[in-house]
Amino acid sequence: MRILQVNSASNLGGGETHVLELVDALRSRAHDVTVAGRQGGAVHPQIHFSFSGSADLITAFRLRQFMKRKALDIVHAHVARDYTVVAAAALDLPVKVIFTRHLLYPVRGNPLYRRVDGWIAPTSQMLAKLAPLRPKRSAIIPNWVDLNKFSYSPHDAHDPVNIGLLGQIAPHKGHEDAIEALRQLGPGYRLIIAGKGEKSYVTRLQEISRGLAVEFSGFAEFKEFFEKVDVLLVPSWEEPFGIVILESMATGTPVISTSAGGPLDIIRPGTNGLLVPPRNPKALVAAVRTLSDLGLRGSIVEEARRHVEETYDIQKVIPRIEAFYLEVLKKRG
């Protein structure tokens, strides 16, 4: 297939990593893949447009000319501000248009979306948000992990037990709930916060955790982080997907997450992880103590790795995207 992937993001985030890995995987499967974005963009585009906003008619015109020259089969966009530009560029062309929605927020309706041939949602919650658009075709195809990058190496808990948070440091990620949970857990536990955030908010967290066993480690290499951490906490108030959950499950580190958004699709409570209500430090405390049961901990990490291998390995997910492309190509209109 001749495929154009579109992503205008300037900074690298989870969605951009998704596109980069998708492009590499599709090329390895002998597809002709081109990437469009901004000059110097996060996805290393081969063709560059201004992408100055959702009403950028100049980019739409230039993108349309490229689509005609390339005789594309599929154009696949991943960022909401690019949707209308791509749909406008593809009007009355034979190319099939596919959008992936990476966020939980509803998509604002637009007449141009009638041109979209298929929508991909990584979770059932995201798919539900697309219902008002009445998509022609849609599918739940999850995000993934490359298991070649994450070796399964479960380990016994340290003393004190190391509880880890990894990723963006922001209020909605629940760091304050995790700190309060540590306060209630008392001696024998340590909290390791890895990632970056606004300096003022990180300073606030440092202030409220004064006197507690809290380490702010900044940037962390995945391998070192998961070797150090005994339990991963994902205490977000709302989580679109939760790639870090898959990464932790792949390495053999048990996961406790809030039951808000994507984790509901990934975690089977008590089987491959634990779910707790958001904004509830007491529930986090109970879940951490539950994982002190060595038998339960062992069975959870084993089932978690198996679940990732069967459902979320990149080698299993990419064929599902290919199949969706082919399904859309076979449909008329």
KAFEN-V980730 format. One record per pair of residues at least 4 apart in sequence whose ideal C-beta (glycine too) atoms are under 7 Angstrom apart, sorted by the first residue. I is the first residue (numbers start at 1). J is the second residue. D is the distance in Angstrom with one decimal. If there is no record, write none. Layout:
i: {I/I}
j: {J/J}
d: {D/D}
This chain:
i: {1/1/1/1/2/2/2/2/2/3/3/3/3/3/3/3/3/4/4/4/4/4/5/5/5/5/5/5/6/6/6/6/6/6/6/6/7/7/7/7/7/7/8/8/8/8/8/8/8/9/9/9/9/9/9/9/10/10/10/11/12/12/12/14/14/15/15/15/16/16/16/17/18/18/19/19/19/20/20/21/21/21/22/23/23/23/24/25/25/25/26/26/27/27/34/34/34/35/35/35/35/36/36/36/36/37/37/37/37/38/38/39/41/47/49/49/49/50/50/50/51/51/51/51/52/52/53/54/54/54/56/56/57/58/59/59/60/60/60/60/61/62/63/63/63/63/64/64/65/66/67/67/67/67/67/67/68/72/73/73/73/74/74/74/74/75/75/75/75/76/76/77/77/77/77/78/78/80/82/83/83/84/84/84/85/86/86/87/87/87/87/87/88/90/90/90/91/96/96/96/97/97/97/98/98/98/98/99/99/100/101/101/101/101/101/102/102/103/104/104/104/104/104/104/106/106/107/107/107/109/109/109/113/116/117/117/117/118/118/118/118/118/119/119/119/120/120/120/121/121/121/121/121/122/122/122/122/122/122/123/123/123/123/123/124/124/124/125/125/125/125/126/127/127/130/130/137/137/137/139/141/141/141/141/142/142/143/143/144/144/144/144/145/145/145/145/145/145/145/145/146/147/147/147/150/150/150/152/152/152/152/153/153/154/154/157/157/158/158/160/160/160/160/161/161/161/161/162/162/162/162/162/163/163/163/163/163/163/163/164/164/164/164/164/164/164/165/165/165/165/165/166/166/166/166/166/166/167/167/167/168/168/168/169/169/169/169/169/169/169/169/170/170/171/172/172/172/173/174/174/174/174/174/174/175/175/175/176/176/176/177/177/177/177/177/178/178/178/178/178/179/179/179/179/179/179/179/180/180/181/181/181/181/182/182/182/182/183/184/184/184/185/185/185/189/190/190/191/191/192/192/192/192/193/193/193/193/194/194/194/194/196/196/197/197/198/199/200/201/202/202/203/204/205/206/209/220/220/221/222/222/223/224/225/226/226/226/229/231/231/231/231/232/232/232/232/233/233/234/234/234/234/234/234/234/234/235/235/236/236/236/237/237/237/238/238/239/239/239/239/240/240/241/242/242/242/242/243/244/245/245/245/245/245/245/246/246/246/246/247/248/248/249/249/249/249/249/249/250/250/252/252/254/254/254/254/254/255/255/255/256/256/256/256/256/256/257/257/257/257/258/258/258/258/259/259/259/259/259/260/262/263/263/267/267/267/268/269/269/270/271/272/272/272/272/273/273/274/274/276/276/276/276/277/280/281/282/283/284/285/286/287/290/291/291/293/294/295/296/297/298/299/300/301/302/303/304/305/306/307/308/308/309/311/312/314/317/318/319/320/321/322/323/324/325/326/327}
j: {31/73/74/325/32/70/71/72/73/26/31/32/33/72/73/74/76/34/36/72/75/76/19/22/23/33/35/76/36/37/75/76/77/78/82/86/16/19/37/43/78/79/37/38/41/51/79/81/82/13/15/16/41/42/43/79/38/41/42/42/16/17/42/18/243/19/78/102/20/42/43/21/22/143/23/43/78/24/43/25/146/314/26/27/33/35/28/29/314/318/31/33/31/33/46/47/70/43/44/45/46/45/47/49/63/41/43/45/48/48/51/48/45/66/59/62/63/56/58/59/56/59/82/85/56/59/81/81/84/85/60/85/61/62/63/85/64/85/88/89/65/66/67/85/86/89/68/89/69/70/72/75/89/90/93/95/93/95/95/96/329/95/96/98/325/86/90/95/97/98/100/82/83/86/99/100/102/107/86/87/99/88/110/112/89/90/97/97/112/113/115/116/112/95/97/115/115/117/328/329/115/116/117/117/118/120/328/116/119/120/107/119/121/126/130/122/240/240/125/126/129/238/240/261/129/132/129/130/133/113/132/133/133/135/136/137/328/136/137/138/324/328/130/135/138/139/141/324/126/127/130/138/140/126/141/142/143/241/262/140/241/261/262/265/128/140/265/129/261/262/264/130/138/140/135/138/327/328/331/324/317/320/321/324/312/317/241/243/312/313/314/317/150/246/247/250/308/312/313/314/314/250/309/313/247/250/251/250/251/252/305/251/252/252/301/161/230/162/230/188/189/190/213/188/189/230/231/190/192/228/229/230/182/189/190/191/231/233/288/192/194/225/229/231/232/233/175/178/193/194/233/194/195/220/225/232/244/173/195/244/173/195/197/173/175/193/195/196/197/201/202/197/201/201/236/237/238/236/178/235/236/237/258/278/179/193/205/180/205/208/181/235/279/281/284/182/191/233/235/284/183/191/205/208/209/212/214/184/281/185/281/284/285/189/191/212/214/212/281/282/285/189/285/288/213/213/215/213/214/215/217/228/229/214/215/216/217/217/218/220/225/218/219/201/202/202/203/204/205/206/216/207/208/209/216/214/224/225/225/226/247/227/228/229/248/251/253/253/254/256/288/291/244/248/253/255/256/284/239/242/244/245/255/257/258/263/258/284/258/260/278/260/278/279/260/261/260/261/262/263/261/262/262/257/262/263/266/247/248/249/255/257/263/266/267/250/266/308/312/251/253/255/255/272/304/305/307/308/305/308/301/305/273/291/297/300/301/267/273/304/273/274/276/284/287/288/263/267/273/275/263/276/277/278/263/264/275/276/277/278/266/267/275/272/273/275/272/274/275/274/303/300/303/304/307/300/304/287/290/280/283/284/287/283/284/285/286/287/288/289/290/291/296/296/297/297/298/299/300/301/302/303/304/305/306/307/308/309/310/311/312/313/313/316/317/318/321/322/323/324/325/326/327/328/329/330/331}
d: {5.0/4.6/5.9/6.2/4.7/6.2/6.5/5.0/4.9/6.3/5.6/6.8/4.9/7.0/6.6/4.6/6.5/5.1/5.9/5.3/4.5/7.0/5.7/6.8/5.6/6.3/5.0/5.3/4.8/7.0/6.5/6.8/4.2/7.0/5.4/5.7/6.2/4.9/5.3/4.6/4.9/5.5/5.2/5.3/6.6/3.6/5.6/6.7/5.2/6.8/6.9/5.2/6.3/4.8/6.9/5.9/6.1/5.9/6.2/5.7/4.9/6.7/4.3/6.4/5.7/6.8/5.7/4.6/6.5/4.2/5.4/6.3/6.2/6.0/6.2/4.9/5.6/6.6/5.8/6.2/6.8/6.6/6.2/6.3/5.3/5.9/6.4/6.6/6.2/4.5/4.4/4.9/6.3/5.2/5.5/6.4/6.9/5.5/6.6/4.6/5.6/5.4/4.9/6.4/6.8/3.6/5.2/3.5/6.9/6.3/5.4/4.4/5.2/6.2/4.2/5.6/6.1/6.2/6.5/5.4/6.1/5.5/6.5/6.9/4.6/7.0/6.4/5.0/4.6/6.6/6.4/5.5/6.2/6.4/5.8/5.4/6.3/4.9/4.3/4.5/6.7/6.7/6.4/6.7/6.9/4.0/6.6/4.1/6.5/5.9/5.3/6.6/6.3/6.5/5.7/5.5/6.9/4.6/6.8/6.6/6.1/6.9/5.3/6.2/5.2/5.9/6.1/5.4/5.5/4.6/7.0/4.7/5.9/4.5/5.3/5.0/6.4/6.7/5.6/6.2/5.7/6.0/5.6/5.2/6.3/6.3/6.4/6.2/4.0/6.4/4.5/6.1/5.7/5.4/5.0/5.9/6.0/4.6/4.8/5.7/5.9/5.1/5.2/6.3/4.7/6.5/6.3/5.7/5.4/4.3/6.4/6.4/5.4/5.3/6.2/6.8/6.4/5.5/6.1/6.1/6.4/6.2/5.0/5.6/4.9/6.9/6.9/6.4/6.2/6.8/6.6/6.2/5.6/6.8/5.9/6.6/4.8/6.7/4.3/6.6/6.3/4.5/5.4/4.5/4.4/5.8/5.1/6.6/3.8/3.8/6.1/6.6/5.5/6.0/6.8/5.1/5.0/5.1/6.9/6.7/6.1/7.0/4.6/4.7/6.5/5.8/5.7/7.0/5.6/6.8/6.9/7.0/6.1/5.4/5.8/6.2/7.0/6.2/7.0/5.2/6.5/5.0/5.8/6.5/6.0/6.3/5.2/5.7/5.2/6.6/4.3/4.2/6.1/4.5/5.8/5.4/6.4/5.8/6.9/6.7/4.7/6.0/6.6/5.0/5.9/3.9/5.3/6.8/6.5/5.1/5.1/6.3/5.6/3.2/4.7/5.0/4.2/5.2/5.8/5.1/5.4/4.7/6.6/6.4/5.0/5.1/6.9/5.4/5.7/5.8/5.1/4.9/7.0/6.1/6.9/5.1/5.1/5.7/6.4/4.7/6.7/6.5/3.4/7.0/5.3/6.8/6.4/5.8/5.0/6.8/5.4/4.8/6.0/6.5/6.0/6.9/5.3/6.7/4.9/5.5/5.9/5.8/6.2/6.6/6.1/6.8/5.0/6.3/2.9/6.5/5.8/5.5/6.7/6.8/6.4/4.8/6.6/5.1/6.1/3.1/5.2/6.0/6.7/6.9/6.4/6.5/5.6/6.4/7.0/6.7/6.3/4.8/6.0/5.0/6.5/6.6/6.2/5.4/5.1/6.7/6.7/6.7/6.7/6.0/4.9/6.8/6.5/6.6/4.0/6.3/4.2/3.9/5.0/5.9/4.7/5.6/6.7/6.1/6.2/6.9/4.8/4.5/5.6/6.3/6.9/4.1/6.8/6.7/4.7/4.9/5.9/6.6/6.2/6.6/6.9/5.1/6.9/4.7/7.0/3.7/5.7/6.8/6.8/5.3/5.3/6.9/6.2/6.6/6.6/6.4/6.7/6.5/6.5/6.0/6.5/4.0/6.5/4.2/6.5/6.2/6.3/6.3/6.3/6.0/6.5/4.2/5.0/5.8/5.7/6.2/6.1/5.7/7.0/4.1/5.3/4.9/5.4/6.7/6.4/5.9/6.5/5.9/6.6/3.9/6.6/6.5/5.6/6.2/5.7/6.4/7.0/6.3/4.8/6.1/4.7/5.0/6.0/4.3/5.2/5.7/5.7/5.6/3.8/6.6/4.6/5.1/6.2/6.3/6.2/6.3/5.3/6.0/6.1/5.4/7.0/6.1/6.9/5.7/5.1/6.7/4.5/5.0/6.1/6.6/3.7/6.3/6.8/5.0/6.4/4.9/4.7/6.2/6.5/5.6/5.8/5.0/5.5/6.7/4.2/7.0/6.9/4.7/6.5/6.6/4.5/6.7/4.1/5.9/6.5/5.9/6.7/5.9/6.7/4.1/6.6/5.8/4.2/6.8/6.2/4.7/6.4/5.2/6.5/6.2/4.0/5.5/5.2/6.0/4.7/6.8/5.4/6.0/4.4/4.1/5.0/6.3/6.1/4.6/6.5/6.0/3.7/5.8/5.2/5.6/6.8/6.4/6.6/6.3/6.4/6.5/6.3/6.8/6.8/6.8/5.2/6.3/6.2/6.6/6.1/6.6/6.5/6.2/6.0/6.5/6.5/6.1/6.6/6.3/6.3/5.9/4.8/6.6/5.6/6.7/6.7/5.9/6.8/6.5/6.2/6.6/6.6/6.5/6.3/6.4/6.3/6.4/6.9}
